[in-house]
Amino acid sequence: MNRRERQTRILELVRDNALSTQAELAAALREDGFDVVQTTVSRDVAELGLVKVRAPSGRLVYAASGTSDADRIRAIAAAMRRYATGIEAAASLVVVTTPSGYASALAQALDEGGHPRIAGTLAGDNTIFLAPRDGVRPSELRDELTGYLREGVA
């Protein structure tokens, strides 16, 4: 795999995941089949002009220069399509179900994506409780999140 393919994948990884270190980025690339070392990743980070931004969790993570709110919502939508199997409004919460073991990963993506209508998440093994922000009806948030699942489906 060539440099262009590797750098394209790096941009996708930092858009869709909260990666804080070059070691985390290198590990993610290796999982995708790229044979990389830390010095290669360091050079790619510099060439791509990646910056560190503070995620809503307070953690510094890599992002492409000029990452917008629209990019963060796209990342949340991608995580929803990847992990969510069901969404329903229940009283003052939204309940999202996932396959066993995936609730934590989806909750982290939602938290770090800083969705403007979600105050917080609580994840178990296969279930996430989402607390909508004040003034957001659970049914509205459910409908929005359900829409993410439909994106890209023809």
C-alpha positions as CSV (number, residue, x, y, z in Angstrom):
1,M,0.0,0.0,0.0
2,N,1.4,3.4,-1.0
3,R,1.8,6.7,0.9
4,R,-1.4,8.2,-0.6
5,E,-3.5,5.2,0.5
6,R,-2.0,5.3,3.9
7,Q,-2.6,9.0,4.4
8,T,-6.1,8.7,3.1
9,R,-6.7,6.0,5.7
10,I,-5.2,8.2,8.4
11,L,-7.6,11.0,7.6
12,E,-10.5,8.5,7.8
13,L,-9.2,7.1,11.1
14,V,-8.9,10.5,12.8
15,R,-12.3,11.5,11.5
16,D,-14.0,8.4,12.8
17,N,-12.0,7.6,16.0
18,A,-10.6,9.4,19.0
19,L,-6.9,8.8,18.6
20,S,-4.6,10.7,20.9
21,T,-1.1,9.4,20.1
22,Q,0.9,8.4,17.2
23,A,1.2,4.9,18.7
24,E,-2.7,4.6,18.7
25,L,-2.7,5.8,15.1
26,A,0.0,3.3,14.1
27,A,-1.9,0.5,15.8
28,A,-5.1,1.4,14.0
29,L,-3.2,1.4,10.7
30,R,-1.6,-2.0,11.4
31,E,-5.1,-3.4,12.2
32,D,-6.1,-2.2,8.7
33,G,-3.1,-4.0,7.1
34,F,-0.6,-1.2,6.8
35,D,3.0,-2.0,7.7
36,V,4.0,1.2,9.5
37,V,6.4,2.3,12.2
38,Q,6.1,5.3,14.4
39,T,8.5,7.5,12.4
40,T,6.3,7.0,9.3
41,V,3.2,8.0,11.2
42,S,5.0,11.0,12.6
43,R,6.0,12.1,9.1
44,D,2.4,11.5,7.8
45,V,0.9,13.5,10.7
46,A,3.2,16.5,9.8
47,E,2.5,16.2,6.1
48,L,-1.2,16.1,6.6
49,G,-1.2,19.0,9.0
50,L,-3.1,17.1,11.7
51,V,-3.8,19.1,14.8
52,K,-4.8,18.1,18.3
53,V,-8.3,19.2,19.4
54,R,-10.0,18.8,22.7
55,A,-12.8,16.3,22.5
56,P,-15.9,16.9,24.7
57,S,-14.5,14.3,27.1
58,G,-11.5,16.6,27.6
59,R,-9.1,14.3,25.9
60,L,-6.8,15.7,23.2
61,V,-7.3,13.8,19.9
62,Y,-6.0,14.1,16.4
63,A,-8.2,15.9,13.8
64,A,-7.7,17.2,10.3
65,S,-7.1,20.9,10.3
66,G,-10.4,22.7,10.0
67,T,-12.6,19.9,11.3
68,S,-16.1,21.2,11.4
69,D,-19.3,20.3,13.4
70,A,-20.6,18.7,10.2
71,D,-17.6,16.3,10.2
72,R,-18.2,15.4,13.8
73,I,-21.9,14.6,13.1
74,R,-20.8,12.5,10.1
75,A,-18.5,10.6,12.4
76,I,-21.3,10.0,14.9
77,A,-23.6,8.8,12.0
78,A,-20.9,6.4,10.9
79,A,-20.5,5.0,14.4
80,M,-24.3,4.6,14.7
81,R,-24.4,2.7,11.4
82,R,-21.5,0.5,12.6
83,Y,-22.8,-0.4,16.1
84,A,-26.4,0.4,16.7
85,T,-29.1,-2.3,16.2
86,G,-32.1,-0.5,17.7
87,I,-33.2,2.9,19.0
88,E,-36.2,3.8,21.1
89,A,-37.4,6.7,23.2
90,A,-38.3,5.7,26.8
91,A,-39.6,8.3,29.2
92,S,-36.9,11.0,29.4
93,L,-34.1,8.9,27.8
94,V,-33.2,7.3,24.5
95,V,-32.2,3.7,24.6
96,V,-29.8,2.4,21.9
97,T,-29.0,-1.3,21.6
98,T,-25.9,-2.8,20.1
99,P,-24.5,-6.3,19.6
100,S,-23.0,-7.6,22.8
101,G,-19.8,-5.8,23.7
102,Y,-20.2,-2.8,21.5
103,A,-22.2,-0.4,23.6
104,S,-19.1,1.2,25.2
105,A,-17.5,1.9,21.8
106,L,-20.6,3.6,20.5
107,A,-21.1,5.6,23.7
108,Q,-17.5,6.8,23.5
109,A,-18.0,7.9,19.9
110,L,-21.2,9.8,20.9
111,D,-19.4,11.4,23.8
112,E,-16.3,12.4,21.9
113,G,-18.3,13.5,18.9
114,G,-20.0,16.1,21.1
115,H,-23.5,15.7,19.7
116,P,-25.2,19.0,20.5
117,R,-28.5,17.4,21.6
118,I,-27.0,14.7,23.8
119,A,-26.0,15.7,27.4
120,G,-24.4,12.3,28.2
121,T,-24.4,8.5,27.8
122,L,-24.3,5.5,30.1
123,A,-23.3,2.2,28.5
124,G,-23.6,-1.4,29.5
125,D,-22.6,-4.4,27.5
126,N,-25.2,-4.0,24.7
127,T,-27.3,-1.0,25.8
128,I,-26.8,2.7,26.0
129,F,-29.0,5.2,27.8
130,L,-28.7,8.7,26.2
131,A,-29.8,11.7,28.2
132,P,-31.1,14.4,25.8
133,R,-30.1,18.0,26.7
134,D,-32.8,20.2,28.3
135,G,-35.5,21.1,25.8
136,V,-34.8,18.1,23.5
137,R,-37.6,15.6,23.4
138,P,-36.4,12.0,23.5
139,S,-38.6,11.2,20.5
140,E,-36.9,13.9,18.4
141,L,-33.4,12.6,19.3
142,R,-34.6,9.0,18.6
143,D,-35.8,10.1,15.1
144,E,-32.6,11.9,14.4
145,L,-30.4,9.0,15.4
146,T,-32.7,6.6,13.5
147,G,-32.1,8.8,10.4
148,Y,-28.3,8.2,10.7
149,L,-29.0,4.4,10.4
150,R,-30.7,5.0,7.1
151,E,-28.0,7.2,5.5
152,G,-26.2,5.4,2.8
153,V,-28.9,2.8,2.4
154,A,-30.3,2.6,-1.1
